[in-house]
Amino acid sequence: MNKTLKTTLLAASIALSGAVFSSTAFAGAAEDAIADAKEAQKQANSVGGEWRDTGKMIKQAEKLLKEGKAEEAEKLAREAEAQGMLGYMQATSQTSDSLHI
């Protein structure tokens, strides 16, 4: 019985340490995604192409990260980054400068 208890405790601690590592990895990825989204937002804004919801999405991703929902935060931040990039492309494609000739 004592050996079974030790084995169970060892398995639980290994599982717990794996969960902590995964949580930390997701938090780092979410932080990177939020930084990327902010950069894309800044680029889009520089040409007047920032989309309406990009900033809201970034704020929501930051909130999710603070709540410990790093995986959801990363996903939302990646969507905000895509909006920033698309907004930049849209704004620059609709100009009459020599960028797209």
N, C-alpha and C positions, 0 to 999 in steps of 0.2 A: 504494500500500500504506500509506503514511504517513497519507494522508487517511482511509482506512478505519479505521485504528487509532484516530485521533482521534475519529471519529464513534462508534465503538464505546465508547470511554472516556466520551465525553460522554453517550451514552445510558445507560450503566451508572451514572454519577453522578446523573443525573436520576432514574432508577428507585430508586436507593439513598436519595436525599433524600426521595422520595415515601414510601418505606417507613418512614423515620425519622419523618416527619410523621404518618403513619397510626398508628404505634406510640405516639407521644406523645399523639395525640388519643384513642386507646383507653384509655391510662393515665388521662388526665383524666376520661374518662367513667366508668371503673371506680371511681376514687376518689369521684366524685360518687354513684355507685350505692351504694357501701359506706356512705357517710355517710347517704344516704336510708334504707338498710336499718337502720342503727343507730337512727335517729330513729323509724322505725316499730316497731322492737323495744322501744324505750323507752316508746312510747305504749301498746303492747299490755301491757307489763309493769305499767304504772301502774294497770291495771284487772284485773290477774291473768289476762290472756289470752294471754300469750306461749306460742307453740307450742314443742314439744320441740326441734325441729331448727333453729330460726331462728338461734340463736347459733352453732351448729356451721357453718351455711352461711356466716355472715359471716366466721368465722375461716378457713374454706376459701377464700373469695373473697380475703381479704387475703393468704393464702399464694400463691394463683395469681398475684396481682398482683406480688408479690415475685419470683416465678419468671419474670416477663415474659409471662405469659399473660393479658393485660389483657382481651381479648375474652371469654374464658371467665369471668374474674373478674366482669366487668360482668353477664353473663347470670345467674350464680349469685346475685350481690347483688340483682338485680332480683327474683329468685324469693324471696329472704329478705325483701325489702321487702313483697312481696305477702303472704307469710305473716304478717308483723307487722300489716299492715292488716286481714287477715282475722281474725286472733286478737283484735284490738281490737273489730272489729265483732261477732264471736261473743260475746265476754265482755259487751259492753254490751247486746246484744240479749237476753241471758238474765238481766238484772237486773230487779228489780221497781220501779225508780225511774221518775221521770216523763220520762226522756229519750225514750222511744219511745211516748208516749201521744198 
